[in-house]
């Protein structure tokens, strides 16, 4: 039987700085830490602006209700995050395709080896039956 080595192609190749940054940002943006931190910052923003709006002696709020500046910041955050998340998902899909191809090659090799073993067993059976 011929021994055939199967090597995974580029499953864990070196990532560029942008790809690595996108993966790290996506990992952080999809975490509970980010969600909780964002919610806390939003609540603080709204409370401070509402408090300044109510108490005139402290001064004018920098972003009065309906918080248009906050809306702009959140829209910009979403506009930047969406393509970064898509880049990370595309790269993950590419890695999945490579893993699938690698698994397919391993399965084909295993199938060939099983067929060879089956042939050898059939030959052994024939020899034993003749005796």
Backbone atoms as SQL, in Angstrom:
CREATE TABLE atoms (id INTEGER PRIMARY KEY, chain TEXT, resi INTEGER, resn TEXT, atom TEXT, x REAL, y REAL, z REAL);
INSERT INTO atoms VALUES
  (1, 'A', 1, 'UNK', 'N', 0.833, -1.177, 0.000),
  (2, 'A', 1, 'UNK', 'CA', 0.000, 0.000, 0.000),
  (3, 'A', 1, 'UNK', 'C', 0.878, 1.241, 0.000),
  (4, 'A', 2, 'UNK', 'N', 0.538, 2.187, -0.824),
  (5, 'A', 2, 'UNK', 'CA', 1.292, 3.430, -0.920),
  (6, 'A', 2, 'UNK', 'C', 0.831, 4.390, 0.179),
  (7, 'A', 3, 'UNK', 'N', 1.798, 4.938, 0.920),
  (8, 'A', 3, 'UNK', 'CA', 1.477, 5.904, 1.974),
  (9, 'A', 3, 'UNK', 'C', 1.381, 7.288, 1.348),
  (10, 'A', 4, 'UNK', 'N', 0.234, 7.894, 1.481),
  (11, 'A', 4, 'UNK', 'CA', -0.010, 9.212, 0.900),
  (12, 'A', 4, 'UNK', 'C', -0.236, 10.206, 2.033),
  (13, 'A', 5, 'UNK', 'N', 0.548, 11.273, 2.030),
  (14, 'A', 5, 'UNK', 'CA', 0.427, 12.273, 3.084),
  (15, 'A', 5, 'UNK', 'C', -0.479, 13.403, 2.611),
  (16, 'A', 6, 'UNK', 'N', -1.395, 13.779, 3.481),
  (17, 'A', 6, 'UNK', 'CA', -2.300, 14.880, 3.169),
  (18, 'A', 6, 'UNK', 'C', -1.967, 16.033, 4.095),
  (19, 'A', 7, 'UNK', 'N', -1.708, 17.187, 3.503),
  (20, 'A', 7, 'UNK', 'CA', -1.367, 18.371, 4.293),
  (21, 'A', 7, 'UNK', 'C', -2.459, 19.418, 4.126),
  (22, 'A', 8, 'UNK', 'N', -2.840, 20.056, 5.237),
  (23, 'A', 8, 'UNK', 'CA', -3.825, 21.132, 5.111),
  (24, 'A', 8, 'UNK', 'C', -3.202, 22.335, 4.412),
  (25, 'A', 9, 'UNK', 'N', -3.902, 22.873, 3.436),
  (26, 'A', 9, 'UNK', 'CA', -3.391, 24.018, 2.683),
  (27, 'A', 9, 'UNK', 'C', -3.930, 25.316, 3.263),
  (28, 'A', 10, 'UNK', 'N', -3.050, 26.124, 3.807),
  (29, 'A', 10, 'UNK', 'CA', -3.366, 27.490, 4.238),
  (30, 'A', 10, 'UNK', 'C', -4.495, 27.589, 5.254),
  (31, 'A', 11, 'UNK', 'N', -4.725, 26.563, 6.050),
  (32, 'A', 11, 'UNK', 'CA', -5.770, 26.679, 7.059),
  (33, 'A', 11, 'UNK', 'C', -5.351, 27.685, 8.126),
  (34, 'A', 12, 'UNK', 'N', -4.097, 27.672, 8.472),
  (35, 'A', 12, 'UNK', 'CA', -3.632, 28.599, 9.506),
  (36, 'A', 12, 'UNK', 'C', -2.519, 29.488, 8.969),
  (37, 'A', 13, 'UNK', 'N', -2.734, 30.102, 7.813),
  (38, 'A', 13, 'UNK', 'CA', -1.720, 30.967, 7.228),
  (39, 'A', 13, 'UNK', 'C', -1.639, 32.285, 8.001),
  (40, 'A', 14, 'UNK', 'N', -0.567, 33.000, 7.805),
  (41, 'A', 14, 'UNK', 'CA', -0.318, 34.261, 8.502),
  (42, 'A', 14, 'UNK', 'C', -1.323, 35.318, 8.050),
  (43, 'A', 15, 'UNK', 'N', -1.973, 35.956, 9.030),
  (44, 'A', 15, 'UNK', 'CA', -2.953, 36.993, 8.729),
  (45, 'A', 15, 'UNK', 'C', -2.274, 38.347, 8.580),
  (46, 'A', 16, 'UNK', 'N', -2.849, 39.193, 7.759),
  (47, 'A', 16, 'UNK', 'CA', -2.348, 40.559, 7.641),
  (48, 'A', 16, 'UNK', 'C', -2.783, 41.350, 8.873),
  (49, 'A', 17, 'UNK', 'N', -2.203, 42.537, 9.037),
  (50, 'A', 17, 'UNK', 'CA', -2.559, 43.371, 10.184),
  (51, 'A', 17, 'UNK', 'C', -4.048, 43.696, 10.175),
  (52, 'A', 18, 'UNK', 'N', -4.590, 44.038, 9.005),
  (53, 'A', 18, 'UNK', 'CA', -6.006, 44.377, 8.897),
  (54, 'A', 18, 'UNK', 'C', -6.914, 43.204, 9.231),
  (55, 'A', 19, 'UNK', 'N', -6.537, 42.008, 8.768),
  (56, 'A', 19, 'UNK', 'CA', -7.342, 40.820, 9.058),
  (57, 'A', 19, 'UNK', 'C', -7.321, 40.493, 10.548),
  (58, 'A', 20, 'UNK', 'N', -6.138, 40.602, 11.141),
  (59, 'A', 20, 'UNK', 'CA', -6.018, 40.323, 12.570),
  (60, 'A', 20, 'UNK', 'C', -6.805, 41.344, 13.388),
  (61, 'A', 21, 'UNK', 'N', -6.718, 42.623, 12.999),
  (62, 'A', 21, 'UNK', 'CA', -7.461, 43.676, 13.701),
  (63, 'A', 21, 'UNK', 'C', -8.966, 43.456, 13.559),
  (64, 'A', 22, 'UNK', 'N', -9.414, 43.063, 12.369),
  (65, 'A', 22, 'UNK', 'CA', -10.843, 42.811, 12.148),
  (66, 'A', 22, 'UNK', 'C', -11.327, 41.660, 13.018),
  (67, 'A', 23, 'UNK', 'N', -10.532, 40.599, 13.127),
  (68, 'A', 23, 'UNK', 'CA', -10.916, 39.469, 13.975),
  (69, 'A', 23, 'UNK', 'C', -11.000, 39.872, 15.443),
  (70, 'A', 24, 'UNK', 'N', -10.018, 40.650, 15.903),
  (71, 'A', 24, 'UNK', 'CA', -10.026, 41.072, 17.312),
  (72, 'A', 24, 'UNK', 'C', -11.191, 42.012, 17.592),
  (73, 'A', 25, 'UNK', 'N', -11.440, 42.957, 16.681),
  (74, 'A', 25, 'UNK', 'CA', -12.552, 43.888, 16.869),
  (75, 'A', 25, 'UNK', 'C', -13.884, 43.152, 16.840),
  (76, 'A', 26, 'UNK', 'N', -14.027, 42.208, 15.931),
  (77, 'A', 26, 'UNK', 'CA', -15.255, 41.421, 15.851),
  (78, 'A', 26, 'UNK', 'C', -15.445, 40.594, 17.117),
  (79, 'A', 27, 'UNK', 'N', -14.345, 40.029, 17.619),
  (80, 'A', 27, 'UNK', 'CA', -14.424, 39.258, 18.856),
  (81, 'A', 27, 'UNK', 'C', -14.862, 40.114, 20.029),
  (82, 'A', 28, 'UNK', 'N', -14.338, 41.345, 20.097),
  (83, 'A', 28, 'UNK', 'CA', -14.713, 42.232, 21.201),
  (84, 'A', 28, 'UNK', 'C', -16.129, 42.768, 21.015),
  (85, 'A', 29, 'UNK', 'N', -16.471, 43.170, 19.794),
  (86, 'A', 29, 'UNK', 'CA', -17.795, 43.754, 19.543),
  (87, 'A', 29, 'UNK', 'C', -18.913, 42.730, 19.730),
  (88, 'A', 30, 'UNK', 'N', -18.595, 41.461, 19.645),
  (89, 'A', 30, 'UNK', 'CA', -19.600, 40.421, 19.837),
  (90, 'A', 30, 'UNK', 'C', -19.609, 39.851, 21.241),
  (91, 'A', 31, 'UNK', 'N', -18.962, 40.537, 22.170),
  (92, 'A', 31, 'UNK', 'CA', -18.882, 40.015, 23.537),
  (93, 'A', 31, 'UNK', 'C', -19.860, 40.741, 24.461),
  (94, 'A', 32, 'UNK', 'N', -20.159, 40.107, 25.578),
  (95, 'A', 32, 'UNK', 'CA', -21.021, 40.728, 26.575),
  (96, 'A', 32, 'UNK', 'C', -20.349, 41.944, 27.195),
  (97, 'A', 33, 'UNK', 'N', -19.031, 41.922, 27.260),
  (98, 'A', 33, 'UNK', 'CA', -18.305, 43.076, 27.796),
  (99, 'A', 33, 'UNK', 'C', -18.624, 44.319, 26.973),
  (100, 'A', 34, 'UNK', 'N', -18.579, 44.193, 25.661),
  (101, 'A', 34, 'UNK', 'CA', -18.874, 45.331, 24.784),
  (102, 'A', 34, 'UNK', 'C', -20.319, 45.785, 24.950),
  (103, 'A', 35, 'UNK', 'N', -21.239, 44.846, 24.984),
  (104, 'A', 35, 'UNK', 'CA', -22.657, 45.197, 25.090),
  (105, 'A', 35, 'UNK', 'C', -22.938, 45.927, 26.399),
  (106, 'A', 36, 'UNK', 'N', -22.415, 45.397, 27.498),
  (107, 'A', 36, 'UNK', 'CA', -22.634, 46.031, 28.803),
  (108, 'A', 36, 'UNK', 'C', -21.963, 47.399, 28.844),
  (109, 'A', 37, 'UNK', 'N', -20.726, 47.490, 28.363),
  (110, 'A', 37, 'UNK', 'CA', -20.006, 48.765, 28.348),
  (111, 'A', 37, 'UNK', 'C', -20.750, 49.802, 27.504),
  (112, 'A', 38, 'UNK', 'N', -21.235, 49.409, 26.353),
  (113, 'A', 38, 'UNK', 'CA', -21.978, 50.328, 25.490),
  (114, 'A', 38, 'UNK', 'C', -23.269, 50.787, 26.165),
  (115, 'A', 39, 'UNK', 'N', -23.981, 49.865, 26.795),
  (116, 'A', 39, 'UNK', 'CA', -25.220, 50.236, 27.486),
  (117, 'A', 39, 'UNK', 'C', -24.944, 51.209, 28.630),
  (118, 'A', 40, 'UNK', 'N', -23.888, 50.965, 29.395),
  (119, 'A', 40, 'UNK', 'CA', -23.532, 51.861, 30.501),
  (120, 'A', 40, 'UNK', 'C', -23.195, 53.249, 29.964),
  (121, 'A', 41, 'UNK', 'N', -22.398, 53.312, 28.900),
  (122, 'A', 41, 'UNK', 'CA', -22.044, 54.610, 28.318),
  (123, 'A', 41, 'UNK', 'C', -23.271, 55.346, 27.785),
  (124, 'A', 42, 'UNK', 'N', -24.184, 54.626, 27.156),
  (125, 'A', 42, 'UNK', 'CA', -25.409, 55.254, 26.648),
  (126, 'A', 42, 'UNK', 'C', -26.266, 55.800, 27.785),
  (127, 'A', 43, 'UNK', 'N', -26.394, 55.034, 28.840),
  (128, 'A', 43, 'UNK', 'CA', -27.196, 55.482, 29.983),
  (129, 'A', 43, 'UNK', 'C', -26.559, 56.702, 30.633),
  (130, 'A', 44, 'UNK', 'N', -25.237, 56.676, 30.812),
  (131, 'A', 44, 'UNK', 'CA', -24.535, 57.833, 31.389),
  (132, 'A', 44, 'UNK', 'C', -24.732, 59.062, 30.506),
  (133, 'A', 45, 'UNK', 'N', -24.584, 58.889, 29.195),
  (134, 'A', 45, 'UNK', 'CA', -24.760, 60.001, 28.247),
  (135, 'A', 45, 'UNK', 'C', -26.153, 60.623, 28.407),
  (136, 'A', 46, 'UNK', 'N', -27.170, 59.764, 28.426),
  (137, 'A', 46, 'UNK', 'CA', -28.543, 60.264, 28.509),
  (138, 'A', 46, 'UNK', 'C', -28.834, 60.906, 29.863),
  (139, 'A', 47, 'UNK', 'N', -28.345, 60.301, 30.935),
  (140, 'A', 47, 'UNK', 'CA', -28.582, 60.865, 32.271),
  (141, 'A', 47, 'UNK', 'C', -27.908, 62.224, 32.405),
  (142, 'A', 48, 'UNK', 'N', -26.644, 62.312, 31.997),
  (143, 'A', 48, 'UNK', 'CA', -25.936, 63.588, 32.107),
  (144, 'A', 48, 'UNK', 'C', -26.613, 64.673, 31.276),
  (145, 'A', 49, 'UNK', 'N', -26.969, 64.356, 30.057),
  (146, 'A', 49, 'UNK', 'CA', -27.623, 65.350, 29.209),
  (147, 'A', 49, 'UNK', 'C', -28.998, 65.728, 29.743),
  (148, 'A', 50, 'UNK', 'N', -29.739, 64.776, 30.251),
  (149, 'A', 50, 'UNK', 'CA', -31.055, 65.075, 30.821),
  (150, 'A', 50, 'UNK', 'C', -30.908, 65.902, 32.090),
  (151, 'A', 51, 'UNK', 'N', -29.913, 65.605, 32.896),
  (152, 'A', 51, 'UNK', 'CA', -29.685, 66.355, 34.135),
  (153, 'A', 51, 'UNK', 'C', -29.305, 67.801, 33.821),
  (154, 'A', 52, 'UNK', 'N', -28.415, 67.982, 32.845),
  (155, 'A', 52, 'UNK', 'CA', -28.028, 69.340, 32.464),
  (156, 'A', 52, 'UNK', 'C', -29.217, 70.094, 31.864),
  (157, 'A', 53, 'UNK', 'N', -30.097, 69.394, 31.189),
  (158, 'A', 53, 'UNK', 'CA', -31.275, 70.012, 30.594),
  (159, 'A', 53, 'UNK', 'C', -32.228, 70.496, 31.683),
  (160, 'A', 54, 'UNK', 'N', -32.350, 69.716, 32.754),
  (161, 'A', 54, 'UNK', 'CA', -33.264, 70.061, 33.849),
  (162, 'A', 54, 'UNK', 'C', -32.679, 71.173, 34.720),
  (163, 'A', 55, 'UNK', 'N', -31.403, 71.046, 35.074),
  (164, 'A', 55, 'UNK', 'CA', -30.811, 72.029, 35.988),
  (165, 'A', 55, 'UNK', 'C', -30.082, 73.097, 35.182),
  (166, 'A', 56, 'UNK', 'N', -30.666, 74.266, 35.101),
  (167, 'A', 56, 'UNK', 'CA', -30.138, 75.355, 34.274),
  (168, 'A', 56, 'UNK', 'C', -28.883, 75.982, 34.863),
  (169, 'A', 57, 'UNK', 'N', -28.665, 75.876, 36.167),
  (170, 'A', 57, 'UNK', 'CA', -27.489, 76.508, 36.762),
  (171, 'A', 57, 'UNK', 'C', -26.192, 75.808, 36.374),
  (172, 'A', 58, 'UNK', 'N', -26.255, 74.523, 35.989),
  (173, 'A', 58, 'UNK', 'CA', -25.045, 73.800, 35.591),
  (174, 'A', 58, 'UNK', 'C', -24.641, 74.113, 34.153),
  (175, 'A', 59, 'UNK', 'N', -25.522, 74.608, 33.385),
  (176, 'A', 59, 'UNK', 'CA', -25.189, 74.930, 32.001),
  (177, 'A', 59, 'UNK', 'C', -26.068, 74.184, 31.016),
  (178, 'A', 60, 'UNK', 'N', -25.851, 74.483, 29.772),
  (179, 'A', 60, 'UNK', 'CA', -26.635, 73.879, 28.698),
  (180, 'A', 60, 'UNK', 'C', -26.073, 72.500, 28.358),
  (181, 'A', 61, 'UNK', 'N', -26.946, 71.511, 28.151),
  (182, 'A', 61, 'UNK', 'CA', -26.451, 70.177, 27.774),
  (183, 'A', 61, 'UNK', 'C', -25.784, 70.209, 26.398),
  (184, 'A', 62, 'UNK', 'N', -24.760, 69.376, 26.215),
  (185, 'A', 62, 'UNK', 'CA', -24.052, 69.361, 24.935),
  (186, 'A', 62, 'UNK', 'C', -24.826, 68.608, 23.862),
  (187, 'A', 63, 'UNK', 'N', -25.757, 67.754, 24.272),
  (188, 'A', 63, 'UNK', 'CA', -26.566, 66.987, 23.314),
  (189, 'A', 63, 'UNK', 'C', -27.973, 66.823, 23.887),
  (190, 'A', 64, 'UNK', 'N', -28.824, 67.855, 23.764),
  (191, 'A', 64, 'UNK', 'CA', -30.156, 67.768, 24.372),
  (192, 'A', 64, 'UNK', 'C', -31.024, 66.716, 23.682),
  (193, 'A', 65, 'UNK', 'N', -32.084, 66.314, 24.401),
  (194, 'A', 65, 'UNK', 'CA', -33.037, 65.359, 23.861),
  (195, 'A', 65, 'UNK', 'C', -33.504, 65.849, 22.509),
  (196, 'A', 66, 'UNK', 'N', -33.555, 65.066, 21.485),
  (197, 'A', 66, 'UNK', 'CA', -33.535, 63.624, 21.309),
  (198, 'A', 66, 'UNK', 'C', -32.152, 63.035, 21.033),
  (199, 'A', 67, 'UNK', 'N', -31.104, 63.620, 21.562),
  (200, 'A', 67, 'UNK', 'CA', -29.735, 63.079, 21.505),
  (201, 'A', 67, 'UNK', 'C', -29.265, 62.843, 20.067),
  (202, 'A', 68, 'UNK', 'N', -29.268, 63.868, 19.268),
  (203, 'A', 68, 'UNK', 'CA', -28.890, 63.761, 17.853),
  (204, 'A', 68, 'UNK', 'C', -27.409, 63.427, 17.700),
  (205, 'A', 69, 'UNK', 'N', -26.561, 64.023, 18.540),
  (206, 'A', 69, 'UNK', 'CA', -25.126, 63.717, 18.471),
  (207, 'A', 69, 'UNK', 'C', -24.874, 62.246, 18.813),
  (208, 'A', 70, 'UNK', 'N', -25.566, 61.746, 19.828),
  (209, 'A', 70, 'UNK', 'CA', -25.440, 60.333, 20.193),
  (210, 'A', 70, 'UNK', 'C', -25.897, 59.446, 19.036),
  (211, 'A', 71, 'UNK', 'N', -26.972, 59.831, 18.383),
  (212, 'A', 71, 'UNK', 'CA', -27.467, 59.087, 17.226),
  (213, 'A', 71, 'UNK', 'C', -26.422, 59.054, 16.117),
  (214, 'A', 72, 'UNK', 'N', -25.764, 60.192, 15.869),
  (215, 'A', 72, 'UNK', 'CA', -24.714, 60.253, 14.855),
  (216, 'A', 72, 'UNK', 'C', -23.549, 59.330, 15.221),
  (217, 'A', 73, 'UNK', 'N', -23.138, 59.358, 16.480),
  (218, 'A', 73, 'UNK', 'CA', -22.025, 58.508, 16.929),
  (219, 'A', 73, 'UNK', 'C', -22.371, 57.030, 16.759),
  (220, 'A', 74, 'UNK', 'N', -23.577, 56.649, 17.164),
  (221, 'A', 74, 'UNK', 'CA', -23.985, 55.244, 17.038),
  (222, 'A', 74, 'UNK', 'C', -24.121, 54.826, 15.573),
  (223, 'A', 75, 'UNK', 'N', -24.586, 55.721, 14.721),
  (224, 'A', 75, 'UNK', 'CA', -24.683, 55.411, 13.290),
  (225, 'A', 75, 'UNK', 'C', -23.302, 55.214, 12.684),
  (226, 'A', 76, 'UNK', 'N', -22.359, 56.067, 13.069),
  (227, 'A', 76, 'UNK', 'CA', -20.982, 55.913, 12.573),
  (228, 'A', 76, 'UNK', 'C', -20.371, 54.609, 13.076),
  (229, 'A', 77, 'UNK', 'N', -20.634, 54.270, 14.342),
  (230, 'A', 77, 'UNK', 'CA', -20.137, 53.012, 14.898),
  (231, 'A', 77, 'UNK', 'C', -20.677, 51.829, 14.098),
  (232, 'A', 78, 'UNK', 'N', -21.966, 51.846, 13.797),
  (233, 'A', 78, 'UNK', 'CA', -22.576, 50.757, 13.026),
  (234, 'A', 78, 'UNK', 'C', -22.024, 50.712, 11.605),
  (235, 'A', 79, 'UNK', 'N', -21.800, 51.892, 11.012),
  (236, 'A', 79, 'UNK', 'CA', -21.284, 51.944, 9.640),
  (237, 'A', 79, 'UNK', 'C', -19.868, 51.396, 9.548),
  (238, 'A', 80, 'UNK', 'N', -19.085, 51.552, 10.594),
  (239, 'A', 80, 'UNK', 'CA', -17.712, 51.041, 10.594),
  (240, 'A', 80, 'UNK', 'C', -17.694, 49.560, 10.986),
  (241, 'A', 81, 'UNK', 'N', -18.521, 49.201, 11.955),
  (242, 'A', 81, 'UNK', 'CA', -18.516, 47.824, 12.452),
  (243, 'A', 81, 'UNK', 'C', -19.029, 46.818, 11.430),
  (244, 'A', 82, 'UNK', 'N', -20.054, 47.161, 10.688),
  (245, 'A', 82, 'UNK', 'CA', -20.674, 46.203, 9.766),
  (246, 'A', 82, 'UNK', 'C', -19.690, 45.645, 8.743),
  (247, 'A', 83, 'UNK', 'N', -18.924, 46.472, 8.016),
  (248, 'A', 83, 'UNK', 'CA', -17.977, 45.895, 7.053),
  (249, 'A', 83, 'UNK', 'C', -16.868, 45.085, 7.721),
  (250, 'A', 84, 'UNK', 'N', -16.451, 45.501, 8.912),
  (251, 'A', 84, 'UNK', 'CA', -15.402, 44.755, 9.618),
  (252, 'A', 84, 'UNK', 'C', -15.913, 43.372, 9.998),
  (253, 'A', 85, 'UNK', 'N', -17.138, 43.312, 10.486),
  (254, 'A', 85, 'UNK', 'CA', -17.732, 42.019, 10.841),
  (255, 'A', 85, 'UNK', 'C', -17.887, 41.151, 9.597),
  (256, 'A', 86, 'UNK', 'N', -18.298, 41.749, 8.480),
  (257, 'A', 86, 'UNK', 'CA', -18.434, 40.985, 7.234),
  (258, 'A', 86, 'UNK', 'C', -17.088, 40.445, 6.755),
  (259, 'A', 87, 'UNK', 'N', -16.023, 41.254, 6.879),
  (260, 'A', 87, 'UNK', 'CA', -14.686, 40.775, 6.486),
  (261, 'A', 87, 'UNK', 'C', -14.290, 39.566, 7.325),
  (262, 'A', 88, 'UNK', 'N', -14.536, 39.650, 8.617),
  (263, 'A', 88, 'UNK', 'CA', -14.188, 38.547, 9.507),
  (264, 'A', 88, 'UNK', 'C', -15.005, 37.297, 9.174),
  (265, 'A', 89, 'UNK', 'N', -16.291, 37.473, 8.887),
  (266, 'A', 89, 'UNK', 'CA', -17.136, 36.333, 8.533),
  (267, 'A', 89, 'UNK', 'C', -16.713, 35.717, 7.200),
  (268, 'A', 90, 'UNK', 'N', -16.332, 36.543, 6.242),
  (269, 'A', 90, 'UNK', 'CA', -15.863, 36.018, 4.955),
  (270, 'A', 90, 'UNK', 'C', -14.603, 35.189, 5.128),
  (271, 'A', 91, 'UNK', 'N', -13.686, 35.657, 5.963),
  (272, 'A', 91, 'UNK', 'CA', -12.453, 34.911, 6.195),
  (273, 'A', 91, 'UNK', 'C', -12.751, 33.600, 6.929),
  (274, 'A', 92, 'UNK', 'N', -13.695, 33.632, 7.863),
  (275, 'A', 92, 'UNK', 'CA', -14.084, 32.403, 8.559),
  (276, 'A', 92, 'UNK', 'C', -14.713, 31.410, 7.581),
  (277, 'A', 93, 'UNK', 'N', -15.515, 31.903, 6.653),
  (278, 'A', 93, 'UNK', 'CA', -16.107, 31.029, 5.628),
  (279, 'A', 93, 'UNK', 'C', -15.023, 30.423, 4.746),
  (280, 'A', 94, 'UNK', 'N', -14.007, 31.215, 4.421),
  (281, 'A', 94, 'UNK', 'CA', -12.890, 30.701, 3.615),
  (282, 'A', 94, 'UNK', 'C', -12.147, 29.602, 4.380),
  (283, 'A', 95, 'UNK', 'N', -11.913, 29.814, 5.674),
  (284, 'A', 95, 'UNK', 'CA', -11.258, 28.777, 6.486),
  (285, 'A', 95, 'UNK', 'C', -12.120, 27.521, 6.550),
  (286, 'A', 96, 'UNK', 'N', -13.439, 27.691, 6.656),
  (287, 'A', 96, 'UNK', 'CA', -14.337, 26.534, 6.682),
  (288, 'A', 96, 'UNK', 'C', -14.274, 25.756, 5.373),
  (289, 'A', 97, 'UNK', 'N', -14.200, 26.472, 4.244),
  (290, 'A', 97, 'UNK', 'CA', -14.077, 25.783, 2.952),
  (291, 'A', 97, 'UNK', 'C', -12.784, 24.980, 2.887),
  (292, 'A', 98, 'UNK', 'N', -11.685, 25.561, 3.381),
  (293, 'A', 98, 'UNK', 'CA', -10.407, 24.844, 3.374),
  (294, 'A', 98, 'UNK', 'C', -10.464, 23.615, 4.275),
  (295, 'A', 99, 'UNK', 'N', -11.098, 23.762, 5.444),
  (296, 'A', 99, 'UNK', 'CA', -11.233, 22.610, 6.347),
  (297, 'A', 99, 'UNK', 'C', -12.081, 21.519, 5.711),
  (298, 'A', 100, 'UNK', 'N', -13.143, 21.917, 5.029),
  (299, 'A', 100, 'UNK', 'CA', -14.006, 20.943, 4.361),
  (300, 'A', 100, 'UNK', 'C', -13.243, 20.201, 3.270),
  (301, 'A', 101, 'UNK', 'N', -12.453, 20.940, 2.504),
  (302, 'A', 101, 'UNK', 'CA', -11.642, 20.315, 1.453),
  (303, 'A', 101, 'UNK', 'C', -10.630, 19.342, 2.066),
  (304, 'A', 102, 'UNK', 'N', -10.009, 19.749, 3.162),
  (305, 'A', 102, 'UNK', 'CA', -9.044, 18.901, 3.861),
  (306, 'A', 102, 'UNK', 'C', -9.727, 17.631, 4.385),
  (307, 'A', 103, 'UNK', 'N', -10.908, 17.790, 4.991),
  (308, 'A', 103, 'UNK', 'CA', -11.661, 16.629, 5.480),
  (309, 'A', 103, 'UNK', 'C', -12.038, 15.693, 4.336),
  (310, 'A', 104, 'UNK', 'N', -12.414, 16.265, 3.195),
  (311, 'A', 104, 'UNK', 'CA', -12.774, 15.454, 2.035),
  (312, 'A', 104, 'UNK', 'C', -11.583, 14.613, 1.578),
  (313, 'A', 105, 'UNK', 'N', -10.397, 15.237, 1.520),
  (314, 'A', 105, 'UNK', 'CA', -9.196, 14.500, 1.110),
  (315, 'A', 105, 'UNK', 'C', -8.886, 13.372, 2.088),
  (316, 'A', 106, 'UNK', 'N', -9.029, 13.644, 3.370),
  (317, 'A', 106, 'UNK', 'CA', -8.775, 12.604, 4.377),
  (318, 'A', 106, 'UNK', 'C', -9.783, 11.467, 4.220),
  (319, 'A', 107, 'UNK', 'N', -11.050, 11.805, 4.004),
  (320, 'A', 107, 'UNK', 'CA', -12.074, 10.776, 3.829),
  (321, 'A', 107, 'UNK', 'C', -11.824, 9.931, 2.584),
  (322, 'A', 108, 'UNK', 'N', -11.395, 10.568, 1.496),
  (323, 'A', 108, 'UNK', 'CA', -11.079, 9.814, 0.278),
  (324, 'A', 108, 'UNK', 'C', -9.912, 8.862, 0.520),
  (325, 'A', 109, 'UNK', 'N', -8.884, 9.343, 1.222),
  (326, 'A', 109, 'UNK', 'CA', -7.728, 8.501, 1.522),
  (327, 'A', 109, 'UNK', 'C', -8.154, 7.322, 2.394),
  (328, 'A', 110, 'UNK', 'N', -8.972, 7.600, 3.413),
  (329, 'A', 110, 'UNK', 'CA', -9.446, 6.527, 4.291),
  (330, 'A', 110, 'UNK', 'C', -10.272, 5.516, 3.506),
  (331, 'A', 111, 'UNK', 'N', -11.089, 5.986, 2.579),
  (332, 'A', 111, 'UNK', 'CA', -11.894, 5.084, 1.761),
  (333, 'A', 111, 'UNK', 'C', -11.009, 4.185, 0.902),
  (334, 'A', 112, 'UNK', 'N', -9.962, 4.761, 0.294),
  (335, 'A', 112, 'UNK', 'CA', -9.039, 3.945, -0.514),
  (336, 'A', 112, 'UNK', 'C', -8.342, 2.897, 0.355),
  (337, 'A', 113, 'UNK', 'N', -7.921, 3.303, 1.545),
  (338, 'A', 113, 'UNK', 'CA', -7.243, 2.353, 2.430),
  (339, 'A', 113, 'UNK', 'C', -8.186, 1.238, 2.860),
  (340, 'A', 114, 'UNK', 'N', -9.429, 1.579, 3.145),
  (341, 'A', 114, 'UNK', 'CA', -10.415, 0.560, 3.531),
  (342, 'A', 114, 'UNK', 'C', -10.668, -0.399, 2.375),
  (343, 'A', 115, 'UNK', 'N', -10.753, 0.127, 1.156),
  (344, 'A', 115, 'UNK', 'CA', -10.946, -0.738, -0.010),
  (345, 'A', 115, 'UNK', 'C', -9.759, -1.678, -0.194),
  (346, 'A', 116, 'UNK', 'N', -8.540, -1.170, 0.010),
  (347, 'A', 116, 'UNK', 'CA', -7.351, -2.027, -0.104),
  (348, 'A', 116, 'UNK', 'C', -7.351, -3.109, 0.971),
  (349, 'A', 117, 'UNK', 'N', -7.723, -2.742, 2.180),
  (350, 'A', 117, 'UNK', 'CA', -7.788, -3.733, 3.263),
  (351, 'A', 117, 'UNK', 'C', -8.850, -4.779, 2.945),
  (352, 'A', 118, 'UNK', 'N', -9.984, -4.335, 2.398),
  (353, 'A', 118, 'UNK', 'CA', -11.048, -5.270, 2.034),
  (354, 'A', 118, 'UNK', 'C', -10.571, -6.248, 0.962),
  (355, 'A', 119, 'UNK', 'N', -9.822, -5.756, -0.025),
  (356, 'A', 119, 'UNK', 'CA', -9.279, -6.634, -1.065),
  (357, 'A', 119, 'UNK', 'C', -8.330, -7.658, -0.458),
  (358, 'A', 120, 'UNK', 'N', -7.471, -7.199, 0.445),
  (359, 'A', 120, 'UNK', 'CA', -6.529, -8.115, 1.092),
  (360, 'A', 120, 'UNK', 'C', -7.267, -9.163, 1.913),
  (361, 'A', 121, 'UNK', 'N', -8.322, -8.747, 2.618),
  (362, 'A', 121, 'UNK', 'CA', -9.113, -9.710, 3.389),
  (363, 'A', 121, 'UNK', 'C', -9.799, -10.727, 2.469),
  (364, 'A', 122, 'UNK', 'N', -10.290, -10.266, 1.344),
  (365, 'A', 122, 'UNK', 'CA', -10.918, -11.181, 0.386),
  (366, 'A', 122, 'UNK', 'C', -9.904, -12.201, -0.130),
  (367, 'A', 123, 'UNK', 'N', -8.681, -11.743, -0.401),
  (368, 'A', 123, 'UNK', 'CA', -7.631, -12.658, -0.856),
  (369, 'A', 123, 'UNK', 'C', -7.279, -13.674, 0.227),
  (370, 'A', 124, 'UNK', 'N', -7.221, -13.214, 1.468),
  (371, 'A', 124, 'UNK', 'CA', -6.923, -14.132, 2.582),
  (372, 'A', 124, 'UNK', 'C', -8.044, -15.160, 2.710),
  (373, 'A', 125, 'UNK', 'N', -9.299, -14.738, 2.564),
  (374, 'A', 125, 'UNK', 'CA', -10.429, -15.664, 2.632),
  (375, 'A', 125, 'UNK', 'C', -10.330, -16.729, 1.541),
  (376, 'A', 126, 'UNK', 'N', -9.980, -16.301, 0.330),
  (377, 'A', 126, 'UNK', 'CA', -9.847, -17.253, -0.777),
  (378, 'A', 126, 'UNK', 'C', -8.760, -18.275, -0.481),
  (379, 'A', 127, 'UNK', 'N', -7.644, -17.813, 0.053),
  (380, 'A', 127, 'UNK', 'CA', -6.534, -18.723, 0.370),
  (381, 'A', 127, 'UNK', 'C', -6.959, -19.708, 1.447),
  (382, 'A', 128, 'UNK', 'N', -7.650, -19.230, 2.471),
  (383, 'A', 128, 'UNK', 'CA', -8.079, -20.104, 3.563),
  (384, 'A', 128, 'UNK', 'C', -9.131, -21.115, 3.095),
  (385, 'A', 129, 'UNK', 'N', -9.984, -20.749, 2.180),
  (386, 'A', 129, 'UNK', 'CA', -11.010, -21.658, 1.681),
  (387, 'A', 129, 'UNK', 'C', -10.397, -22.779, 0.846),
  (388, 'A', 130, 'UNK', 'N', -9.294, -22.491, 0.162),
  (389, 'A', 130, 'UNK', 'CA', -8.640, -23.497, -0.663),
  (390, 'A', 130, 'UNK', 'C', -7.974, -24.561, 0.190),
  (391, 'A', 131, 'UNK', 'N', -7.609, -24.222, 1.395),
  (392, 'A', 131, 'UNK', 'CA', -6.906, -25.193, 2.249),
  (393, 'A', 131, 'UNK', 'C', -7.819, -26.154, 2.894);
